[in-house]
């Protein structure tokens, strides 16, 4: 119940913050100069309308890397991140979420499993970049995080579209809800944080048959399942049309009729499952558009859509979340807990995959509640990333962090461009009375 209250309190704050413009703070150039000398970094983002603004995706990557180096090995990552935010004159999502967690942590939670994440946005470094409305800007794109599954990219200058996304209920919003806001995707795209990639902005159409937007919806057991969306005919405006599809895989032809959407007529969305890929499967999907429901006569337009399915079941671009694991120190009311998360971050330009490992120390209070506490702890992380076209190893990443007196630690590693996670392993340790107690967590994308 308290977990739900924490989420509700934050969502309420976010909604209120959307209705009132942010006030940009003043940069503390002395503090930024000190930080630049300490971490050999000076390319800080600007602030516009309360959100951090990066010149491009290289700038965003460099700043995220800088934050990661700054907090690794720090006695308290929140102190370091707060110093950086103070130097920028910026109020972040991280600060609000962390302050609320600390307040509730003083009382504690009635069970171990009620102790919540500080926020659905994974990683204090990423939360340090987002403002209290869950926004940032990269180039001419505003990125807004909706919930743990989705973020959206909105073209600069279209705050009205952004406001419609913010008006959605973050706890219940689905992919279809997001795609319906800007049905033609002229001003927005959708980032699926669960690892399946970016659904891009489409822009205005030219005469002819448009679409489809294709994305994989299958699991490790049916990786050939694809969703077809955003098919429509256009001759200056959208026109009613019926589409016949030859999937080029030996299956029966598909027949799909028109539906009316906010942007005008379109062809109904549908799913098709291709044969399970054997390393690489190539298809030339043929689509024929008709102006009648009998699919007779000469089609008024046709197109061929190439599709290559290159992700074998053993290295899907998948999101995995271990959820919290707990290890009790024998004969005590103390626990070391850990969590391991695979995630997708970034925007329209080369979405990035990373793995984040969390550690927490937990104890039982005299009032029977559970709370975090400070002690000697460490966390290690090892990741194996594959080339999704053939599952060969392209990146192996390791990291470790130790602190003599802390209640939580975070480690993250980012995959090479184009790579897919295969496995990730972490170890979460706590030293008590001279003995180390360790909790291992392992993730495999198809387990």
N, C-alpha and C positions, 0 to 999 in steps of 0.2 A: 504494500500500500504506500509506504514512504517513497519507494522507487517511483511509483506513478505520480506522487505529489511533486517529487523533484523534477520530473519531466514536464508536468503541467506548469509548474512555476516558471521553468525556463521558457516554455513555449509561450506562456502569457507575456513574459518579458519581451520575447522576440516580436510578438504581434504588436505590442505597444511601441517598441522601438521602430517598427516599420512606419508608424503613423507620424513620427516626429523626426525631422531631419537631424542627422548627426552633426555635432559641432566639432570641427577640426581643431585639435590641440596645437600648441606651439612646439616646434622641434627644440630639443635641448642639444644644441650643437656641441657643447662641451662633453656631454655624456656620450653622444654619437662618436666624437673624436676619440674618446677613451676606449670605447668598444671596438672601433676600427683598428686601433693599435693593438688591442688585445687579441683580436680574432683575424686580423689581416683581411678585413672586408670593409668596403665603403660605399658600395652601390645599393643604397637603401631605396625602397619604394617611396613614392610620393603618396599623399592622401588627398582624395577628392570625394566630397559628400560623404565623409565618414568611412570610406573603404580604401584599402591599400590598392595602389595602381602600379602595375609592373609594365615596363615598356614592351616586353614580348615574353615568350615562353622560356627563352634562355635566361632572362632576368629572373623569372619566377623560380626556375631550377636552381640558379645560383643562390638565391636568398634562402630557399628551403634547405640546401646543403649547408649554408652558413649557420642556420638555426640548429641543425643536427649536430654540427661540430661544437657549437657553443654549449649545448646542454649535456653532451656525453661526458660523463665523469664529473659533472657539477654536483655539489652537495644537495642542491634543490633546483631542479630545472625550472620551476615556476619563478624563482627569484631572478634567474638569468633572463628568462623571457620577459618578465615584468620590466627589467631594466631596459631592455631593447625597446619595448613598447612605450615606456616613458620617454626614451630618447626621441622616438618618432612622434610623440604626442598622440598616441593611438589607443583606443579602448577596444579590446579584442573579445571575441567569443570565449577564448581560454580564460580570461580574467573573471568574467561573469560566472561561467560554469564552475570554475575552481572555487571561487568565493562561496557559491551556494553549497558545493560539496563539503567544504571545510565547516560551514555552519551546521549542517546536518550531522557531520561526523562527530561533532562534540557531544551529541546525544547518543549517536549510534543507531544501529538497526537491530530488529528483533531476531533475525537469523543471518547466517553467513551469506546466503544467496540473495538476500535483499539488498546487499551493498551494491549500488549501481555503478555503471560507468559514469564518468563525469559528463559525457555527451556522446551522441551517436557519431559525431565526426571523430574519426580515428586519429589519435596522436595530438599531444599538446602543441607540437610545432605547427601542424596545420591549423589547429584552433587559434594559434597566435597570429595567423595570417588573416583569418576571417573576422569580419566585424560582428557586432551583436545581431545584425540582421542576416548573418550567414552568407555574406557576399565578399568578393574580391574582384578586381578588374585586371585583365591581362590584355594589353594592346587595346583593341576596340571591342573586346568581349567582356561582359560581366558574368561571372560565375556565381551561382547561388545554389547552396546545398539545401535540398528539400527534406530528405530523410536518409537513413543509412543505406538505402538502395540507389538513390538517384540524386544527381545534381543537374542543373540546366545552364546552358550558355545562351546569353541574350545579347544581341547586337547593341552596342552603345547608342544611346539616343532613343531607345524604346522602353522607357521606364514603365509605360502602361502595360506592356507585355510582362515585364518583370513583376509588377504588382499583382497580376493575375496568378502567377506562379506562387507568390507569397501568400495569396488568399486561400490556396489549397490546404486541406488538412494534412499535415505532415505524417500523421500516424496512419492514415488510410489511403494516401495517394498512390495510384498505380501508374505504370508506364502509359497506359491508355489515357489516364487523366492528364498527364503531362503533355502528351502529343495532341490532345484535343484543344489545349489552350491556344496554340498557334498551329492550326491544322495543316496549313500549307508549309509550315516551317520556314517561312520567309525571314523571320527575325530571331529564331531560336533553334537550339539543338539540345539533345539530352545525353548526359554522361551516365552510363550505367556503372555505378561504383562497384557492382558485383563482378566486374572483370570482363564483361562481354563486349566492351568497346563503346564507341561514340556514334550516336545517330545524328548526322550533321544537319546544319541549315541547308535548305534546298534552294531558296530564292524563287523568283517569279519564273513561270514556264514559258516556253515557245510552243507554237502549234505542233500537235502530235500527241503521241501516247507517252505518258510520263510514269516513272517508277519502274520497279518497286524499290522500297527500302527493305532490305533483307537483313535479318539478324538471327543468329543461332539461338534456339530456345531449348535444345536438347540437353540431356544430362550425359553422364559418362556411359549410360546404357543405351542411349539413342542420340549420338552426336550428330546424326544427319538431319535432325528436326529443325526446320527453318520457318520463320514467320515472315509473311509477305504483307507489306503495308504501303500506303501512299501511292496507289495506282490510280491514275485518272487521265482522261482525254481533255485536251485543251486546244481551242481554236480562237483564242482571244479572251475567252472565259471558259470555265469548266462545262463540259457537255456530258449528257447522259450516255453511258456506253456499257457494253457487255464484253467480257474478255474471256477468251479460250486460251488455255496454257498447255503446252507440251513440255514436260519437265525433263525430257531427254534421259530418263533413267529406266525406261521400259514400263512405267506405270501408266494407268489410264489418264486420259486428258482431263483437265480441270476446267469447270465452267463457273464463272463468277459474275454476279449482277451488280447493278449500281445501288448506292445508298447516298442519302443526302447528309452532308456534314456541314460544319460551320463555314467552311471555305467554299462550299458548293458541292457539285456531284463528284463522287469518287467510286471506285470499285471496292466491294466489300473486302475486308482483310481476311486472310486465310493462312493455314499452316500446312506444310507438306514435309513428309519425312523421306529423305533420300537414303539409299543404302548406307550402312555403316562404312565410313571411309577406311580404306586400307592405305595408310600414309597419305596419298593424294588422289582425290577423285575430281575429274573435270566434267562440267555440264554446260551445254549451251541451251538455255531455257528460251523457248520461243513463245511470244505472246501476240495474240491477234485480237484487235478491237473491232466490235460490230455495233451498229446502231439499232439492232433489234434483238429481242430475247430468244430468237430461234437460232442465232449464230449462223445465219445463212447469207449467201451472196458473198461478194468480195469484201474482205475487211477494209475499213477506211484507214487503218494504220496497223503496222506490226513492228516488232522489234525483237532482237535477240539479246538475252541477258546472260553473260558468262558467269559461272559460279564455280569456284574451286574450293573444295572442302579439304583443308589441310591439317586439321587438328585431330590426331588420333585420341582415343579415350584416355591414354596415359598422361597427356599433358594439355588438358583443356585450359582455356583462359578463364579460370573459375575463381570465384570468391569463396574463401573458407574462413570460418570463425570457430575456434575451439571452445568458445565460452570459457567461463572461469573454472579452473581446477583448484583443489585445495589439498594441502598436506598438513596434518596435525603433528606438532612436536609432541612426542609421547609424554604422557603424564602432565600435560600443561594445557592451559586455555589459550594457546598461541598457534597460529597457522601461517604458513607461507602459501600465497595464492599466485596463480599466473594465468595469462591468456595470450593466445597467439592468433593473429588476424592477417589474412591475405586481402589486399584491397587494390582498387584502381583509383588513381588520382590524376589531376590535370584537366585538360579541356579538349578543344577541337584539334589541337596540334600534338600528335604523338602522345596519347594517353599513357601514363606511366603506371607500372605495377610495383607495389612494395609490400613488405611484410613488417608487421609491428608486433613486438613482444612486450607485454606488461608484467611487472611484478608488484605485489603488495604484501605487506605484513599486517596481520589481523589478530586482535586479541578480544577476549570477552571481558567486559567491564563488570564492576560490582553490581550494577543495576540489571545485569543479565543481557544487556545489548552488546553488539559487536561493533568494533571500530578499528581503524588503522592505527599503527603505532610505529615508532622509529627504532631501527636496530641495524646490525651489520648484515648486508644483503648483496646479492649479485644476480645478474641475468646474462645469459649467453644466447646467441642466435646464429644459426647456420641455415642457408637457403640454397636450393639447387634450381636454376632456371634453365628451361629448354627452348630450343628452336621449335615452334609449333608445326613447322612443315615436315620435320622428320624426327623430332624428339631427341636430337643430339644436345648434349650439354653446352650451353653458351655462357653461363655465368654461375659462379659459386661464390657466395657472399657470406662472410662471417663477421661477428661483432661480439663484444663483451663489455659489461659495465659493472663496477663495484663501488660500494659506498659503505663507510664505517658507521653512518648514522642517518638513515633515511627510512621513510615509510612506503615509498614507491619508486620504481625505476621504469624507464621506457627505452627500448632499442628499436631502430628501424633500419631496413636496408631496401634499396631501390634496384629493380632489375634493369638490364640493358634494354635499349629501345627494341621493340618487336619481340621480346622474349615472353615466355609463359611460365608461370610457377609450376613446379613439379612437386617438390617436397620442401618442408620447412621444419626445423627442430629448434626447441629452446629449452634451457634449463634455468630454473628459478631457485635460488638458494638463500638460506637464512642461517646465521651462526648463533647458537644458543649454548651457553655454558661450555664454550670451547669446541663444540661439535657442529659441523655443517649438516643441515637437512636440505635435501635437494628434491625438486619436483620437475620431472621431464615432461614436455608436451611435444607431440609430433603431429604434423599435418601432411596429408597426401591428397592431391586434388580429386582423386576418385575414390577415396574412402569416406 
